[in-house]
Amino acid sequence: MDIPGWTLLFVTLSFGLYLFIAWVSRVRDTRGFYVAGRGVPAAANGMATAADWMSAASFISMTGLIATMGYAGGVYLMGWTGGYVLLALLLAPYLRKCGHYTVPDFVGDRYDSNVARFVALTCAIFVSFTYVAGQMRGVGIVFSRFLEVDIDTGVIIGMAIVFVYATLGGMKGITWTQVAQYWVLITAFLIPAIAISIKLTGHSVPQAGFGAELQGTTVTLLGKLNQIHEELGFSSYTEPFLGKWDKINVFCTALALMIGTAGLPHVIVRFYTVRNVRAARWSAFWALLFISMLYLTAPATAAFSRYYMIESLREKSAEELPDWFRSWEKTGLIVWLDGGDKKLQYVGEETPETAGRNEVFRRGKLSAAELAEVKKDHQLWLATKDTEAVRGQDGRVRMRGEKLSGPDPDIIVLATPEMAELASWIIALVAAGGLAAALSTASGLLLVISSSVAHDYYFKMINPKASEAKRLLVGRSVIGVAVVIAGLFGIFPPGFVSQVVAFAFGLAAASFFPAIVLGIFNRRVGTTPAVAGMVAGIGFTATYIIASVYGGMPSWCFGIGPQGIGVVGAAINFAVTLSLAPFFPAPTTRVQNLLTFMREPEADGGDAA
């Protein structure tokens, strides 16, 4: 059976399983729809949390970033993993004890204000839609390559599947679906990593193969990568702090991802689905264990990917291009362009700011002198089939086409089994894993949007007397609208998967993390300071990201890039909130009692709901 055949089989079986689980788990009350009836076992919730948290960014894009950036790409791994530890130890048990349905629900009750609730609701929707854009793009990429449909069609298929099982089962259906999706994605990630490790180094443990000698040589895998990079004029694969990834950006990006994780509403809500505080703590332990299985393997998979990508393409003519490249070229996410000698070659941007993401393939009628001029100009262009070299009004030679900084990082993990010439069924399994990762997170995010609007806005602020049936109808209707909007983000993505997701983490860091931390541990902060802090934090962060990424604004804030600016936004949030707190009334007696209850240890792990 060929790759499309295996892919269709795996996708059909896995999607059928997801829909079956959703049908069996369908709910008829808001408690089941929002928090799965608070009856999910800790181990199962750990699996669901791992699947919810390990999105397309973790499965598809993070490893691709490590592969293209080398050592510097580890900032994503450190940030996301450290953030989960921070959430599990610092916030989750306290939030679970409160017994709310959503993060805006907690913010509204803690700060005793519908204004605070509305601001938190707005932040939750903004963060969730930013995050879900990356997931829907990941779905489209997988379908585009492995089922040979265009990306837009792939996004629409993903939208339909998510809509069905999210509306039927709500959080209960999503939770048990995510348990199944976890096993699909982790199996799909580990099997090719183990197979490639054995093939390259003879070690069945990818982490051991990562530092081992290549078979038949005395050179280690990392040593070979550094050697290849040197030959091609790239920076060392294992060298830290390259270009824009100087120490301050590595620190800020890692910290933004950490505190952003601790403020993500779709991750926090998972701790509301267990029976009590004790179960919340155990589910955090299980989730971290399940997450580590992928995250500890990702650096090895990245190194394997980098090695195969370069070695399979170096010194190849157009007629000699490997099958994997021709397959992925159809998606438009990687292209071959020739610099005049009909040999595929790497043309790198030579500035320190772009080191580590500097390869691109050129096809065109460029002489050696013109090629050198293009490199000197630091302009990389993605050409169409009919493109030719042109000289602009400024006298510089360029290629007509769309600007490109290198092969799309989102394809690297998905293409690696093909690069390594593994069996067709393994290649197809990776596709099913990528879909599981993207859909599991997308469904969690869509439920956050639905519950925020239906519970926090409609029920808490508009119609407190609404019946269960009416609230369920509103929640399911909102999911339908949210799916359509998420699909549009997938069809017209604002960036590649990990970039978009990193922005979402920055927004969560600047808005929710300070409000939640101060809401738990500071008795003096009242409504107005908290609202002002959230508005200032997310306003600054969103403006900086949009202006930097889409407006060409330089990184004027201490040189911090848009992926790390959430740290500054969080600092602004803390500063505004704490500086205003003395000038406004303290929380009411009801809120003080809530804080006492929330922070008081209980031997039986009791909770409020």
C-alpha positions as CSV (number, residue, x, y, z in Angstrom):
1,M,0.0,0.0,0.0
2,D,1.3,3.5,-0.9
3,I,1.6,6.5,1.5
4,P,-1.8,8.1,0.6
5,G,-3.5,4.7,1.1
6,W,-1.9,4.1,4.5
7,T,-2.7,7.7,5.5
8,L,-6.3,7.4,4.5
9,L,-6.5,4.2,6.6
10,F,-4.9,5.6,9.7
11,V,-6.9,8.9,9.4
12,T,-10.2,7.1,8.9
13,L,-9.6,4.7,11.8
14,S,-8.5,7.5,14.2
15,F,-11.2,9.9,13.2
16,G,-13.8,7.1,13.5
17,L,-12.5,6.5,17.0
18,Y,-12.7,10.2,18.0
19,L,-16.3,10.4,16.7
20,F,-17.3,7.2,18.5
21,I,-15.9,8.5,21.8
22,A,-17.7,11.8,21.3
23,W,-21.0,10.0,20.7
24,V,-20.6,7.7,23.7
25,S,-19.6,10.7,25.9
26,R,-22.3,13.1,24.7
27,V,-23.6,15.3,27.5
28,R,-26.9,17.0,28.4
29,D,-25.9,19.4,31.1
30,T,-23.5,22.3,31.5
31,R,-21.4,20.6,34.2
32,G,-20.6,17.8,31.7
33,F,-20.2,20.3,28.8
34,Y,-17.8,22.7,30.6
35,V,-15.8,20.5,33.1
36,A,-16.6,16.8,32.2
37,G,-18.8,16.4,35.3
38,R,-15.6,16.8,37.5
39,G,-15.2,13.0,37.3
40,V,-12.1,12.4,35.2
41,P,-9.5,10.1,36.9
42,A,-6.1,11.7,37.5
43,A,-4.1,9.5,35.1
44,A,-6.7,9.9,32.3
45,N,-6.7,13.7,32.9
46,G,-2.9,13.6,32.7
47,M,-3.1,12.1,29.3
48,A,-5.8,14.5,28.1
49,T,-3.8,17.4,29.5
50,A,-0.6,16.2,27.7
51,A,-2.6,15.9,24.4
52,D,-4.2,19.3,24.9
53,W,-0.9,21.0,25.7
54,M,1.3,19.2,23.1
55,S,-0.3,20.9,20.1
56,A,0.8,21.0,16.5
57,A,3.5,23.4,17.7
58,S,5.0,20.7,19.9
59,F,4.5,17.8,17.5
60,I,5.2,19.5,14.1
61,S,6.9,22.8,14.6
62,M,9.0,22.7,17.7
63,T,11.3,20.0,16.4
64,G,11.4,21.8,13.1
65,L,12.6,24.9,14.8
66,I,15.3,23.0,16.7
67,A,16.4,21.4,13.4
68,T,16.7,24.7,11.6
69,M,18.0,26.8,14.6
70,G,20.2,24.2,16.3
71,Y,21.0,24.8,19.9
72,A,19.1,28.0,20.0
73,G,15.8,26.2,19.2
74,G,16.0,24.6,22.6
75,V,14.5,27.8,24.0
76,Y,11.1,26.5,23.0
77,L,11.6,23.1,24.7
78,M,12.8,24.7,27.9
79,G,10.1,27.4,28.0
80,W,7.1,25.1,27.4
81,T,8.3,22.4,29.7
82,G,9.3,24.7,32.5
83,G,5.9,26.5,32.2
84,Y,4.0,23.4,32.8
85,V,5.9,22.7,36.0
86,L,5.2,26.3,37.1
87,L,1.5,25.9,36.4
88,A,1.3,22.5,38.2
89,L,3.0,23.6,41.3
90,L,2.1,27.2,41.7
91,L,-1.5,27.7,40.4
92,A,-3.4,24.6,39.5
93,P,-4.3,23.2,43.0
94,Y,-5.6,26.6,44.1
95,L,-7.7,27.1,41.0
96,R,-9.2,23.7,41.3
97,K,-10.2,24.3,44.9
98,C,-12.2,27.3,43.8
99,G,-14.4,25.0,41.7
100,H,-15.0,27.4,38.8
101,Y,-15.7,26.4,35.2
102,T,-13.3,28.9,33.4
103,V,-10.4,31.3,34.0
104,P,-12.7,34.4,33.4
105,D,-15.1,32.8,35.9
106,F,-12.3,32.8,38.5
107,V,-11.2,36.3,37.7
108,G,-14.7,37.6,37.8
109,D,-15.4,36.1,41.3
110,R,-12.0,36.9,42.7
111,Y,-12.1,40.5,41.7
112,D,-15.8,40.7,42.3
113,S,-16.6,42.4,39.1
114,N,-18.3,41.8,35.8
115,V,-15.9,44.3,34.3
116,A,-13.0,42.1,35.3
117,R,-14.8,39.1,34.1
118,F,-15.4,40.7,30.7
119,V,-11.8,41.8,30.3
120,A,-10.6,38.3,31.2
121,L,-13.2,36.9,28.7
122,T,-11.8,39.2,26.0
123,C,-8.3,38.1,26.8
124,A,-9.2,34.4,26.7
125,I,-10.9,34.7,23.3
126,F,-8.0,36.7,21.9
127,V,-5.4,34.3,23.2
128,S,-7.4,31.2,22.1
129,F,-8.0,32.4,18.6
130,T,-4.3,33.3,18.2
131,Y,-3.4,29.8,19.4
132,V,-5.9,28.0,17.4
133,A,-4.7,29.6,14.2
134,G,-1.5,27.6,14.5
135,Q,-3.4,24.3,15.0
136,M,-5.6,24.7,12.0
137,R,-2.6,25.5,9.8
138,G,-1.0,22.3,11.1
139,V,-4.1,20.3,10.1
140,G,-4.0,21.8,6.6
141,I,-0.3,21.1,6.2
142,V,-0.8,17.4,7.1
143,F,-3.8,16.9,4.8
144,S,-2.1,18.8,2.0
145,R,0.9,16.5,1.8
146,F,-0.4,13.1,2.8
147,L,-3.9,13.1,1.3
148,E,-2.7,15.3,-1.6
149,V,-5.4,17.9,-1.2
150,D,-4.8,21.6,-1.0
151,I,-4.2,23.1,2.4
152,D,-7.6,24.9,2.4
153,T,-9.5,21.6,1.9
154,G,-7.5,20.0,4.7
155,V,-8.4,22.8,7.1
156,I,-12.1,22.4,6.2
157,I,-12.0,18.7,6.9
158,G,-10.4,19.3,10.3
159,M,-13.0,21.9,11.1
160,A,-15.8,19.5,10.4
161,I,-14.3,16.8,12.6
162,V,-13.6,19.1,15.5
163,F,-17.1,20.6,15.3
164,V,-18.8,17.2,15.6
165,Y,-17.0,15.9,18.6
166,A,-16.7,19.2,20.4
167,T,-20.4,20.0,20.2
168,L,-21.6,16.5,21.0
169,G,-19.6,15.8,24.1
170,G,-18.3,19.1,25.3
171,M,-15.4,18.8,27.8
172,K,-16.4,15.2,28.6
173,G,-16.2,14.1,25.0
174,I,-13.1,16.2,24.3
175,T,-11.3,14.8,27.4
176,W,-11.8,11.1,26.4
177,T,-11.0,11.9,22.8
178,Q,-7.8,13.6,23.9
179,V,-6.8,10.4,25.8
180,A,-7.0,8.5,22.5
181,Q,-5.3,11.3,20.7
182,Y,-2.4,11.2,23.1
183,W,-1.6,7.6,22.3
184,V,-1.9,8.3,18.6
185,L,0.5,11.2,18.7
186,I,3.1,9.8,21.1
187,T,3.2,6.5,19.1
188,A,3.6,8.4,15.9
189,F,6.4,10.5,17.3
190,L,8.4,7.7,19.0
191,I,8.3,5.0,16.3
192,P,10.1,6.9,13.6
193,A,12.6,8.4,16.1
194,I,13.5,4.9,17.3
195,A,13.7,3.5,13.7
196,I,15.9,6.4,12.5
197,S,18.2,6.2,15.6
198,I,18.8,2.5,14.9
199,K,19.4,3.2,11.2
200,L,21.9,6.0,11.8
201,T,23.7,5.0,15.0
202,G,22.6,1.5,15.9
203,H,21.0,2.7,19.2
204,S,17.3,2.0,19.8
205,V,17.0,4.8,22.3
206,P,16.9,8.1,20.4
207,Q,18.4,10.1,23.2
208,A,21.5,7.8,23.1
209,G,21.6,8.0,19.3
210,F,21.6,11.8,19.6
211,G,25.1,11.8,20.9
212,A,26.4,8.6,19.4
213,E,28.7,7.9,16.5
214,L,27.2,7.4,13.0
215,Q,27.4,3.8,12.0
216,G,30.6,2.9,10.1
217,T,32.4,6.1,11.3
218,T,34.1,7.5,14.3
219,V,32.2,10.8,14.0
220,T,29.3,11.6,16.3
221,L,26.0,12.8,14.8
222,L,26.4,16.3,16.3
223,G,30.0,16.4,15.2
224,K,29.0,15.5,11.6
225,L,26.3,18.2,11.7
226,N,28.8,20.8,12.8
227,Q,31.2,19.7,10.1
228,I,28.5,20.0,7.4
229,H,27.5,23.4,8.6
230,E,31.0,24.6,8.5
231,E,31.4,23.3,4.9
232,L,28.2,25.2,3.9
233,G,29.2,28.4,5.7
234,F,26.5,28.1,8.3
235,S,26.9,28.7,12.0
236,S,27.7,25.7,14.2
237,Y,24.6,23.5,14.9
238,T,25.6,23.3,18.6
239,E,26.6,26.9,19.1
240,P,24.4,28.9,21.5
241,F,23.3,32.6,21.3
242,L,23.3,33.2,17.6
243,G,22.1,36.4,16.0
244,K,18.8,37.5,17.5
245,W,19.0,34.7,20.0
246,D,21.3,36.5,22.3
247,K,21.1,35.9,26.0
248,I,18.4,38.4,26.7
249,N,16.1,37.0,24.0
250,V,16.7,33.4,25.0
251,F,15.9,34.4,28.6
252,C,12.8,36.5,27.8
253,T,11.4,34.0,25.3
254,A,11.9,31.0,27.7
255,L,10.3,33.0,30.5
256,A,7.4,34.3,28.3
257,L,6.7,30.7,27.3
258,M,6.9,29.5,30.9
259,I,4.5,32.1,32.4
260,G,2.4,32.0,29.3
261,T,1.9,28.3,29.9
262,A,0.8,29.0,33.4
263,G,-1.8,31.5,32.1
264,L,-3.2,29.5,29.2
265,P,-7.0,29.1,29.8
266,H,-7.3,25.8,27.8
267,V,-4.6,24.2,30.0
268,I,-5.9,25.6,33.3
269,V,-9.4,24.4,32.6
270,R,-8.2,20.8,32.5
271,F,-7.6,20.9,36.3
272,Y,-11.3,21.7,36.8
273,T,-12.3,18.3,35.4
274,V,-10.9,16.1,38.2
275,R,-12.7,15.2,41.4
276,N,-10.7,17.2,44.0
277,V,-7.4,19.1,44.7
278,R,-5.5,15.8,45.4
279,A,-6.5,14.5,41.9
280,A,-5.5,17.8,40.4
281,R,-2.0,17.4,41.8
282,W,-1.7,13.8,40.6
283,S,-3.0,14.7,37.2
284,A,-0.2,17.3,36.9
285,F,2.3,14.6,37.8
286,W,0.9,12.2,35.1
287,A,0.7,15.0,32.5
288,L,4.4,16.0,33.0
289,L,5.4,12.3,32.7
290,F,3.5,11.9,29.5
291,I,4.7,15.2,28.1
292,S,8.3,14.3,28.8
293,M,8.1,11.3,26.5
294,L,7.9,13.6,23.5
295,Y,9.9,16.5,24.7
296,L,12.9,14.4,25.7
297,T,12.9,12.9,22.2
298,A,12.4,16.1,20.2
299,P,16.1,17.2,20.2
300,A,17.2,13.8,18.8
301,T,14.5,13.9,16.1
302,A,15.6,17.4,15.2
303,A,19.2,16.4,14.7
304,F,18.1,13.3,12.6
305,S,16.0,15.6,10.5
306,R,18.7,18.2,9.9
307,Y,21.2,15.5,9.0
308,Y,18.9,13.8,6.4
309,M,17.7,17.1,5.0
310,I,21.1,18.4,4.1
311,E,22.7,15.1,3.1
312,S,19.8,14.1,0.8
313,L,19.9,17.4,-1.1
314,R,23.6,18.4,-1.2
315,E,25.2,18.4,-4.6
316,K,22.0,17.1,-6.4
317,S,20.9,18.2,-9.8
318,A,17.3,18.8,-10.7
319,E,17.1,15.3,-12.1
320,E,18.6,13.8,-8.9
321,L,16.3,15.4,-6.3
322,P,15.0,12.8,-3.8
323,D,11.4,11.6,-3.8
324,W,10.6,13.3,-0.5
325,F,11.6,16.7,-1.9
326,R,9.4,16.3,-5.0
327,S,6.5,15.2,-2.8
328,W,6.7,18.2,-0.5
329,E,7.4,20.6,-3.3
330,K,3.8,20.2,-4.4
331,T,2.6,21.8,-1.1
332,G,4.5,25.0,-1.9
333,L,6.2,24.8,1.5
334,I,9.6,24.0,0.1
335,V,11.0,25.0,-3.3
336,W,14.1,24.2,-5.5
337,L,15.8,27.1,-7.2
338,D,19.1,26.9,-9.1
339,G,21.8,29.5,-8.9
340,G,23.0,29.0,-12.5
341,D,24.9,25.7,-12.3
342,K,21.8,23.5,-12.2
343,K,22.9,22.2,-8.8
344,L,20.8,22.5,-5.7
345,Q,22.7,24.6,-3.3
346,Y,22.2,26.6,-0.1
347,V,22.1,30.4,-0.2
348,G,22.3,31.9,3.2
349,E,21.7,35.3,4.6
350,E,25.0,36.4,6.0
351,T,23.9,38.6,8.8
352,P,24.3,37.5,12.5
353,E,20.6,38.3,13.0
354,T,19.4,35.6,10.7
355,A,22.0,32.8,11.5
356,G,20.5,29.4,12.0
357,R,17.6,29.9,9.5
358,N,19.5,30.7,6.4
359,E,19.0,28.1,3.8
360,V,16.9,28.4,0.7
361,F,16.8,26.7,-2.7
362,R,17.0,28.8,-5.9
363,R,16.0,28.1,-9.4
364,G,16.7,30.8,-12.0
365,K,19.2,32.0,-14.6
366,L,21.7,33.7,-12.3
367,S,25.4,34.0,-13.1
368,A,27.9,33.4,-10.3
369,A,28.3,37.2,-10.0
370,E,24.6,37.8,-9.8
371,L,24.2,35.1,-7.3
372,A,26.9,36.7,-5.1
373,E,25.0,40.0,-5.4
374,V,21.8,38.4,-4.2
375,K,23.7,37.0,-1.2
376,K,25.3,40.4,-0.5
377,D,21.9,42.0,-0.6
378,H,20.5,39.5,2.0
379,Q,17.3,39.2,0.0
380,L,15.9,35.7,-0.3
381,W,13.0,35.1,-2.7
382,L,10.6,32.2,-3.3
383,A,10.3,31.9,-7.1
384,T,7.4,30.7,-9.2
385,K,8.1,28.2,-12.0
386,D,8.3,31.0,-14.6
387,T,10.4,33.3,-12.4
388,E,13.6,34.8,-13.7
389,A,16.3,37.0,-12.2
390,V,15.5,40.7,-12.5
391,R,17.3,43.9,-11.7
392,G,15.3,46.4,-9.6
393,Q,15.3,50.2,-9.9
394,D,18.0,50.3,-7.3
395,G,20.3,48.2,-9.5
396,R,20.2,45.2,-7.3
397,V,19.5,41.7,-8.7
398,R,16.5,40.0,-7.2
399,M,14.1,37.1,-8.0
400,R,10.5,37.9,-8.7
401,G,8.3,36.2,-6.2
402,E,7.4,36.0,-2.5
403,K,10.0,36.7,0.1
404,L,11.3,33.6,1.9
405,S,13.8,33.1,4.7
406,G,14.2,29.3,4.4
407,P,12.3,26.0,4.2
408,D,9.1,26.0,6.2
409,P,9.9,24.6,9.7
410,D,6.5,23.0,9.9
411,I,7.3,20.4,7.2
412,I,10.5,19.0,8.8
413,V,9.1,16.5,11.3
414,L,6.5,15.3,8.8
415,A,9.0,14.9,6.1
416,T,11.7,13.2,8.2
417,P,10.4,9.6,7.8
418,E,10.4,10.1,4.0
419,M,14.0,11.5,4.1
420,A,15.1,8.4,6.1
421,E,13.2,6.2,3.6
422,L,11.2,4.5,6.3
423,A,8.2,2.2,5.6
424,S,5.1,3.8,4.1
425,W,3.0,2.9,7.1
426,I,5.4,4.8,9.5
427,I,5.2,7.9,7.2
428,A,1.4,7.7,7.3
429,L,1.4,7.1,11.1
430,V,3.3,10.4,11.5
431,A,0.6,12.2,9.6
432,A,-2.1,10.7,11.9
433,G,0.0,11.8,14.9
434,G,0.3,15.4,13.6
435,L,-3.5,15.5,13.1
436,A,-4.1,14.2,16.6
437,A,-1.8,16.8,18.1
438,A,-3.4,19.7,16.2
439,L,-7.0,18.6,16.7
440,S,-6.7,17.8,20.4
441,T,-5.5,21.3,21.1
442,A,-7.9,23.0,18.7
443,S,-10.9,21.3,20.4
444,G,-9.7,22.4,23.8
445,L,-9.3,26.0,22.6
446,L,-12.7,26.1,20.9
447,L,-14.3,24.9,24.1
448,V,-12.6,27.7,26.1
449,I,-14.0,30.2,23.6
450,S,-17.5,28.5,23.8
451,S,-17.5,28.3,27.6
452,S,-16.2,31.8,28.0
453,V,-19.0,33.3,25.9
454,A,-21.8,31.0,27.0
455,H,-21.0,30.8,30.7
456,D,-19.1,34.0,31.6
457,Y,-20.8,36.4,29.2
458,Y,-24.3,35.0,28.4
459,F,-25.1,33.2,31.7
460,K,-23.2,35.3,34.2
461,M,-23.7,38.8,32.7
462,I,-26.7,38.7,30.3
463,N,-29.2,36.0,31.4
464,P,-28.5,34.5,34.9
465,K,-31.9,32.8,34.8
466,A,-31.1,30.8,31.6
467,S,-32.0,27.1,31.7
468,E,-29.5,24.3,31.3
469,A,-30.9,23.6,27.8
470,K,-30.6,27.2,26.7
471,R,-27.0,27.5,28.0
472,L,-26.0,24.3,26.2
473,L,-27.6,25.6,23.0
474,V,-25.6,28.8,23.3
475,G,-22.4,26.9,24.0
476,R,-22.8,24.6,21.1
477,S,-23.7,27.5,18.8
478,V,-20.6,29.5,19.8
479,I,-18.4,26.4,19.0
480,G,-19.9,26.5,15.5
481,V,-19.0,30.1,15.0
482,A,-15.6,29.7,16.6
483,V,-14.8,26.7,14.3
484,V,-15.5,28.9,11.2
485,I,-13.3,31.7,12.5
486,A,-10.6,29.2,13.4
487,G,-10.8,27.7,9.9
488,L,-10.3,31.2,8.4
489,F,-7.2,31.6,10.5
490,G,-5.9,28.3,9.2
491,I,-6.5,29.2,5.6
492,F,-5.0,32.7,6.1
493,P,-2.4,32.0,8.8
494,P,-0.5,34.9,10.4
495,G,2.7,32.9,10.5
496,F,4.1,29.4,10.9
497,V,2.8,27.2,13.7
498,S,5.4,27.7,16.5
499,Q,5.6,31.5,15.8
500,V,1.9,31.9,16.1
501,V,1.7,29.8,19.2
502,A,4.6,31.6,20.8
503,F,2.6,34.9,20.3
504,A,-0.4,33.3,22.1
505,F,1.9,32.4,25.0
506,G,3.1,35.9,25.2
507,L,-0.4,37.3,25.3
508,A,-1.4,34.8,28.0
509,A,1.8,35.8,30.0
510,A,0.9,39.5,29.8
511,S,-2.7,39.1,30.7
512,F,-3.7,36.1,32.8
513,F,-0.5,35.1,34.7
514,P,-0.2,38.3,36.9
515,A,-4.0,38.4,37.5
516,I,-4.1,34.8,38.6
517,V,-0.9,35.0,40.8
518,L,-2.0,38.2,42.5
519,G,-5.5,36.9,42.7
520,I,-4.3,33.9,44.7
521,F,-1.4,35.3,46.8
522,N,-2.3,39.0,47.3
523,R,-5.2,39.9,49.5
524,R,-4.9,43.7,48.9
525,V,-5.4,43.8,45.1
526,G,-8.9,44.9,44.1
527,T,-11.0,45.2,41.0
528,T,-9.7,48.4,39.3
529,P,-6.0,47.7,39.7
530,A,-6.4,44.1,38.3
531,V,-8.4,45.3,35.3
532,A,-6.0,48.1,34.6
533,G,-3.1,45.7,34.8
534,M,-4.6,43.2,32.4
535,V,-5.5,45.9,29.9
536,A,-2.1,47.5,30.1
537,G,-0.2,44.1,29.8
538,I,-2.1,42.6,26.9
539,G,-2.4,46.0,25.1
540,F,1.3,46.6,25.2
541,T,2.2,43.0,24.2
542,A,-0.4,42.8,21.3
543,T,0.7,46.2,19.9
544,Y,4.4,45.3,20.1
545,I,3.8,41.9,18.4
546,I,1.6,43.2,15.6
547,A,3.9,46.2,14.9
548,S,7.0,44.1,14.9
549,V,5.8,41.2,12.8
550,Y,3.4,42.9,10.4
551,G,4.5,46.6,10.6
552,G,8.3,46.2,10.4
553,M,8.9,47.9,13.7
554,P,12.4,47.3,15.1
555,S,12.8,45.6,18.4
556,W,13.2,48.8,20.4
557,C,12.5,47.4,23.8
558,F,16.0,46.3,24.9
559,G,16.3,44.4,21.7
560,I,13.7,41.9,22.8
561,G,11.9,40.2,19.9
562,P,8.1,39.7,19.6
563,Q,8.3,36.1,20.9
564,G,9.8,37.2,24.2
565,I,8.0,40.5,24.7
566,G,5.3,38.8,26.8
567,V,7.7,39.1,29.8
568,V,7.7,42.9,29.5
569,G,3.9,42.8,29.2
570,A,3.7,40.7,32.3
571,A,6.0,43.1,34.2
572,I,3.9,46.0,33.1
573,N,0.8,44.2,34.3
574,F,2.4,43.5,37.7
575,A,3.7,47.1,38.0
576,V,0.4,48.7,37.1
577,T,-1.7,46.5,39.4
578,L,0.6,46.7,42.4
579,S,1.1,50.5,42.1
580,L,-2.6,51.2,41.9
581,A,-3.7,48.7,44.6
582,P,-3.0,51.1,47.6
583,F,-5.3,53.8,46.1
584,F,-8.4,51.6,45.6
585,P,-10.5,49.6,48.0
586,A,-9.4,46.2,49.2
587,P,-11.5,43.1,48.2
588,T,-14.8,42.5,50.0
589,T,-15.2,40.2,52.9
590,R,-16.7,37.5,50.6
591,V,-13.5,37.6,48.5
592,Q,-11.3,37.5,51.6
593,N,-13.2,34.4,52.7
594,L,-12.7,32.9,49.3
595,L,-8.9,33.5,49.5
596,T,-8.8,31.9,53.0
597,F,-10.7,28.9,51.8
598,M,-8.5,28.6,48.7
599,R,-5.2,28.8,50.5
600,E,-6.1,26.6,53.5
601,P,-4.8,23.1,53.2
602,E,-7.3,20.3,53.6
603,A,-6.3,16.7,54.5
604,D,-9.2,15.2,52.5
605,G,-8.5,17.2,49.3
606,G,-11.9,18.8,49.5
607,D,-13.1,21.5,47.1
608,A,-15.8,24.0,46.6
609,A,-17.8,22.1,44.0
